[in-house]
């Protein structure tokens, strides 16, 4: 499973309600994949990958997406899917 597929499936911003999600999370997925790929294998944990996703979200969306901590459960599911790939 790709990072983008995991993000599209979980849809953290609930964009699917506006229509199909072609490449809505493509850039965020690329940033996340690069950072996760750079981690030593011993640091590839759900907690660390979730932190990376959160950091990318804050960088890309900032205050626009509201309280990003409310998305942590979604980010944890995405992290789990990335690590189980």
C-alpha positions as CSV (number, residue, x, y, z in Angstrom):
1,X,0.0,0.0,0.0
2,X,1.3,3.4,-0.9
3,X,1.2,6.4,1.5
4,X,-1.2,8.2,-0.9
5,X,-3.5,5.2,-0.9
6,X,-3.6,5.1,2.9
7,X,-4.2,8.9,3.0
8,X,-7.0,8.7,0.4
9,X,-8.6,5.7,2.1
10,X,-8.5,7.4,5.6
11,X,-9.2,10.9,4.1
12,X,-8.0,13.0,7.1
13,X,-9.6,16.2,5.8
14,X,-12.9,14.5,4.8
15,X,-12.6,15.8,1.2
16,X,-14.4,12.8,-0.2
17,X,-17.7,14.5,0.6
18,X,-16.9,17.0,-2.2
19,X,-16.1,14.3,-4.8
20,X,-13.5,11.7,-5.8
21,X,-10.0,12.0,-4.3
22,X,-7.8,11.8,-7.4
23,X,-4.5,13.2,-6.1
24,X,-5.7,15.4,-3.3
25,X,-3.0,14.2,-0.9
26,X,-0.2,13.5,-3.4
27,X,2.2,16.1,-2.2
28,X,1.7,15.3,1.5
29,X,2.1,11.6,0.7
30,X,5.4,12.3,-1.1
31,X,6.7,14.3,1.9
32,X,5.6,11.6,4.4
33,X,7.1,8.8,2.2
34,X,10.5,10.6,2.0
35,X,10.7,11.2,5.7
36,X,9.6,7.7,6.6
37,X,12.0,6.2,4.1
38,X,14.9,8.2,5.7
39,X,14.2,6.7,9.1
40,X,16.5,3.9,10.3
41,X,14.4,0.7,10.4
42,X,14.6,0.7,14.3
43,X,12.8,4.0,14.4
44,X,9.9,3.0,12.1
45,X,7.3,2.8,14.8
46,X,3.6,3.8,14.7
47,X,4.4,6.6,17.1
48,X,7.2,8.1,15.0
49,X,5.4,7.7,11.7
50,X,2.3,9.3,13.3
51,X,4.5,12.2,14.4
52,X,5.9,12.6,10.9
53,X,2.4,12.7,9.4
54,X,1.3,15.3,12.1
55,X,4.4,17.4,11.3
56,X,3.7,17.3,7.6
57,X,0.0,18.2,8.2
58,X,0.9,21.2,10.3
59,X,3.4,22.4,7.7
60,X,1.0,22.0,4.8
61,X,-2.3,23.0,6.4
62,X,-1.4,24.9,9.5
63,X,-4.4,26.5,11.2
64,X,-6.5,26.1,8.1
65,X,-7.4,22.5,9.1
66,X,-8.2,23.3,12.7
67,X,-6.8,21.4,15.6
68,X,-4.6,18.8,14.0
69,X,-4.4,16.8,17.3
70,X,-8.0,15.7,16.6
71,X,-6.8,13.9,13.6
72,X,-4.3,11.8,15.5
73,X,-6.4,8.6,15.5
74,X,-6.7,8.9,11.7
75,X,-2.9,9.6,11.4
76,X,-2.3,6.5,13.6
77,X,-4.3,4.4,11.2
78,X,-2.4,5.8,8.2
79,X,0.9,5.0,10.0
80,X,-0.2,1.5,10.7
81,X,-1.1,0.9,7.1
82,X,2.2,2.4,5.9
83,X,4.2,0.2,8.3
84,X,2.2,-2.9,7.3
85,X,2.9,-2.4,3.6
